[in-house]
Amino acid sequence: PKSQHKDKASMYLTIVFLALVCLTRAQPPQATMGIIRDMNLGGGLSDYVRTASLGNSTYLLDRGATSRHTHDLYRFNSNPTQNTTWNLVLSFSSSSVDPMLISCGDDLIIFSLMDQVYRRFTPSTSVLEKAIIGRNVETITCYKDELLMFSQSLSSNQSCIGVTFPDGTLINSSACLSDSFRIVRSFFSENRLYLQICNLDNSTWIFSWDSVLQVFTEIAQVEDVRDVYVEKTTVLFLGSEFLGKFDEISGNVTFFSTTENFGKILGIFDDVVYLLADQIYSFNLNSEISNVIRGKKTFGARAATRGFYAWQENSILYFDFFNLNFTEFHFSENFKDVANDQVLVTDNGIYVIAENTLHFVSTFNLNSTWKFPSNLTLSYLLFNLNFNLNDAIYLIAQDAYC
């Protein structure tokens, strides 16, 4: 009898174990509620902060946190075993109202185009150097770990694009316009750097920069460019009545006519470009035919790794390029007034702030919400750090007194 009881008990345990295994395998991954940690920086932040990542650390630059003309640089180590606190790295005096922060190589670059100066901070040595940006510099960027400053200079009654290097070397290119211009944006593909510039008549040029030959090449001249999108070696640029495509390998530029008032490129897959107007469209490059694929009023959208996210009045959508369908997540909050800095796309999903609530939707059909106390006002999302496989999202929240 004892052996029979043992056999029965063993059998029951085996059945329970197998049932648990089957249930575990059958269940989709579950969303875990995030842990909200208050990381007070001591004196309260200003309404202007910038962030950048370098190595295993993330840095936050705050304009005038401790006093009006003092800028503070904080460091947060992205090692989850260390204390999750911000450390003040340095403070320096500056009257700049618009300091920017980028990482380049082993350094952090703090610059202000208005002040025409930049500061280079090397965390490994804690050395801070100050230098002059140069005349007429309109944008500063880091390309292949090299700091580049793009400007315009006069040459034979023409305005030409100039490139200034950190050692002060200035190269005046042969990329020139008949009148003055402004550099609207710089962007990158896997192999090239691009500049979008506009003249006083709002005509737009797109140039590519060859860092080896140190020359600019004109890609296209159009009336206006509303958005650009880069996918490996393909560059798409969108205007009010056209869609342009530049192939880096062949060097060919192709233009397609569009009839809708498109404002944003959401992605390209199998020669189909996905575009946003008031609704979501697909545009076939072969047939040049556009179709509405989501007819409801759409307030915004963001590209993702293998698809895109969009938000409508009370829902967030995910569109997957591989199975060509939408997954919709409904919420009680309204997403009509969501601003650009209240949206953050990561490898795992999208985070959206609406009505003082943080919403999360993932590519694995998961969703979560975190409601914040009424005495705190969520301002904007800062950035995302990857703690192994777990995202950590940072937000600026203001209380009633600060």
N, C-alpha and C positions, 0 to 999 in steps of 0.2 A: 504493500500500500504506500509506503514512503516513497519508493521509486516511482510509482504511478503519479503521486502528487508532484514529485520533482519534474517528471516528464510533462505533466499538464502545465505546471508553472512555467517551465522552459518554453513550451509551445505558445502559451499566452504572451509571454515576454517577447518571443520572436514575432508574433502577429502584431503586437503593439509597436514594436520597433519598425517593422516593415510599413505599417500604416503611417507612422510619423515620417518615415523617409519619403513615402509617396506624397503625403500632404505637403512636405517641405518642397519637394521638387515641383509640385503642381502650382504652388503659390507664386505669383509674380513678385519681384522685389518690392519691398515696402518703403515708402517714404518715411524718413525719420525726422521728427521735429527738431529743429536746430536749437542750440543752446545760445541764448543771447548773453553776451558778456559786456559789461560797461568798461570801456577802456578810456577813462577820463585822462586827458592830457595835463590836468593840473589847473591851468588858467582859463580854460575855455577856448575854443577855436574861433577864428575870425570867419567871415563869410566867404573867404577865398582860400582854397587849399588846392595843392597839386600833388600828385603821387607818381612814383617811378620805382621799378624793381631793378635790383642789381645783385647778382650772385644769389645767395640764399636770403637776402634781406629786402624789405620794402621800405621806402622812404616817403615821408610826408613833409611837404613844405607848406608852412602856414605864414601868411602875410600878417604881420602885426598882431601876433597872439598875445605877447606880453606887453608890448608898447607899440605905438603907431608906426614908428620907423624901424622896428626890430623884426627881422624875419627869423623864424625858428625852423630848424630841420630835425625831424624825428626819425628814428629807425625802429622798425619792428622786425625781429628775426622770425623767419618762417619755419623754424624748427619746433615742432609741437612739444618736444621734451623740455624746452626752455620756458621761462616765465612769459606769459602772454601780456607783456607790458610794452609801452612805447618808451624809448630812451631818447632824451634830448642830445643830439650829436653836436650841434653848433648853433650859435646865434650870431647874426651879423646885422649891421646897420645899413639900411637902404631906404630911399624914398620911393622906390618902384611901386607902382600900383598894380602891375600885371606880371609878376615874376612867373616864369615857366620853369618846369623841372623835367629833364630827360636824362636817361642813362646812355653812356657812350663808352664802349670798351671797358676800362676799369674805373671810370670816373662818373660822377654826377655833374651835369651842367645846369647851372641856374642862370637864367638870362632874362633880360628885359629889352625889347627892341626900342622902347621909348627912351630908356636911359643909355642905350648904345653901349652897354657893358655886359660881360658875362663872367661868371665865377665857376671855376673848375675845382670840385672837391673830390679828393682821392681817399676813400674810406680806409684803405689799408695803411696809409701813412698819416691820415687826419690832416693833410695839407690842403689849405684853401688858397687858390690863386685867383687874382682878378685881372681881367684883360679887356681891351677895347674891342668891340664887335667889328667896327669898321663902318665906313660911310654907306648910307642908302641900303643897308641890309634889310631885307623884308621877311626872310624866314631862315630859321636854323634847324637843321636836322642831323641825324646820325645815320650814316650809311656804311655798312660793312665796318663798323667800329671806328669810323672816321668822322670827325665833326666837320660839317660843311655849312657855310654861310652864303646864301644866295642873295644877290643884290642886283641893282640896275645901275648902269653907268652910261654917260653920254659919249658917243664916238661918231664923229662926222654927222652931226645933227640926227643921230639915231640913238635909241635906248637899247642897250645890249645887256644880256644876262651875264653877271659876273659871279665867280665862285671864289670865296676867300677861305683859306685853310688856317688852322690854329696858329701856325708860325707867322701869319701875316701875309703869306703869298696870295696874290690876287691874279686870277686868270679871267681876262675879258674874252668871252666867247664870240663867235660869229653869229650867234642867234640874236638877231636885232629886230626891233620894230621901229616904225616911223615916228611914233610918239611914245609918251611914258606909259608905264603899265604897272600892275600890281600882281604879286604872286598870290594866287588864291589858295593853293594847296600843293603839298608834295605827297607822293605815294609810291609804293614799291611793288615790284613783282619779285619772282625768285632771282632774276638776273639784272634788273635795271631799276633805276630811280627815275621818276617822272615829275615834271612840274606842270601845273596848269596856271596859265597867266591870262589876264584880261587887260585890254587897253581902255581908254576913256570912252570909247563907243560901245563897250561891253562885248566886243568880239573876243573870242577865246582861242588860245593856242595851247596845244599839248606838245611838250618837248620831252625827249628821253636823254638821260645823262650817261655817257660811257665813262666809267671811272678809270679805265685803263688808258684809253686814248685822250681822255679829258676833253671831250667835245660834246656838244648838244646836237641832237637830230630832231627836226620838226616832224611830228607825227601827223598832226591835223590842225586845220584852222576852221572853226565853225562859229556860228553866231552866239551860242550859249551852251554851257554844260551844267546840268543840274546835279548829276551824280556820276561817279566813276566806280568801277568794280573790277577787281583783279582776280583771275583764277589761273594760277600757275603761269603760263606764258601767253595768256589771253587777257587783253585789256578792253573793257567795255566802257563807253562814255555815252551818256544820255542827254539829249536836248529836248526842246519842246516839241519838235516834229521829226526827230530822227533818233536812231540808235546806231552808234559807231562801234566797230570791232577792229582791233589791231592785233595781228598775229605776230609775235616776236620772232618766231622761227622763219616764216616766209617774208616778213616785213610788209605784208599787205594790209591796207586799211580798206574796210568795206563799210558802206553806209546803207541803212535800211530806213525806209519811210514809216513813220508811225502816225496814227490819227488820234490816239487818245492823249490826254494831258498827263503823261507819266511823270512821276517825280522821284522815284527811287528804284534801283536795281536790287533784286533780292537774290539773284543767283543765276547760274547757267548750268544746264545738264542735258546732254544729248542734243545739242543745237537748239534747245528751247531755253529762252530767257524768261525769267519770272520778274514781273514789274508791278509797281504799286501806283495807282492813281487813287480815286475814292474807293475803288474795289481792287481785287487782286487779279492780275491777268497773266496769261502765258503768251509768249510771242515766238513763233516758229521762224527761225532764220532762213530756212529753206523755202517756205511758202510765203513768208512775210505776212502771215495772218495772225491776228491777236484774238484771244478768246478770254472771256470772263470765267475764272475758275472758282471764284468766291464772290457772290453778288452783294453780300451785305456790306454796309458802310464800315470801312476799315480805317482806324485812326493812326496806325503806325505799324511798322514791321522791321525786323532785323534778320540779316543773313546768319545762318548757322553752318556747321561743318558739312552736313549732308542734307540740308534743307533750309527752311526759314521759319521764323516765328512771326505771328501777327496778333494784334489785339484789336478787338471790336468792343462794343458797348459794355457787355458784361461777360466777356469770354476771352481766353487766350488760345490761339491756334498754333498747331505745329504741322508743317507740310514736309513730308519725306520724299526726296527725289527718287528713291529706289522703288517705293510702292505707289507713288503718285496719289496719295490721299491725305486728307486733313484729319487730325485728331483735335477735338475741341474740348476745352475745359471751362466749365461755367463757374462764375463767382458772383457774390452778391454786390461787390464793389463795381464802380463805374470807371472805365479806363479812358474816357473821352479826353481828359486833360493831362494825360501822362506826358512828362517832358523827357527830352533825350537823356539827361543825366539821371533819370529815375529808372533806367533800363540797363541791364547788364547781361550779356550773353557769355556763358562759359562753355567748356567742353561737355558739361553734364546737363545744361538746361538754360533757362532764362529766368531772371529775377526782375520783377516789376513792382514799383511802389505806386499804390493808388489808395486814396482815402486813408492814409496813415496805416496801411497794411502792406506787408511785404508778401508778394505772391511768387511761388516757384512752380515752374512746369518743366519737366524733363523729357528727353527723347525716349525714355522708357515708360511713358504713359503714367507718370507719377505727378502728383501735385500736392502742394502744401501752402498754408497761409500762416503768417505770424502777425497778430494784431498788437500794435504798440500802445502803451498807456496814453490816455488823453492829454496828459501834461507834457508829453514829448511830441515834437513834430518832426517827422522824417523829412529831411531835405533832399539828399541825393546819395546814390551809391558811389563808393570810391573806387573799389577795385576788387579783384578776386585773387586769393592766394591758394595754391594747391598744397594741402597737407596730405601728402601721399595720394590717396584717392578721394579725400574729403575736401570739398570746397569750403573756404571761409570767406564770407562776404562782409565787407566793412561799409558802414553807413554813417552819415552825419545826422545826428538827431539833436534838435535844439529844444531846451525847456523854456518855461515861461519867463525866466529871469536872465537868460544868456543867449 
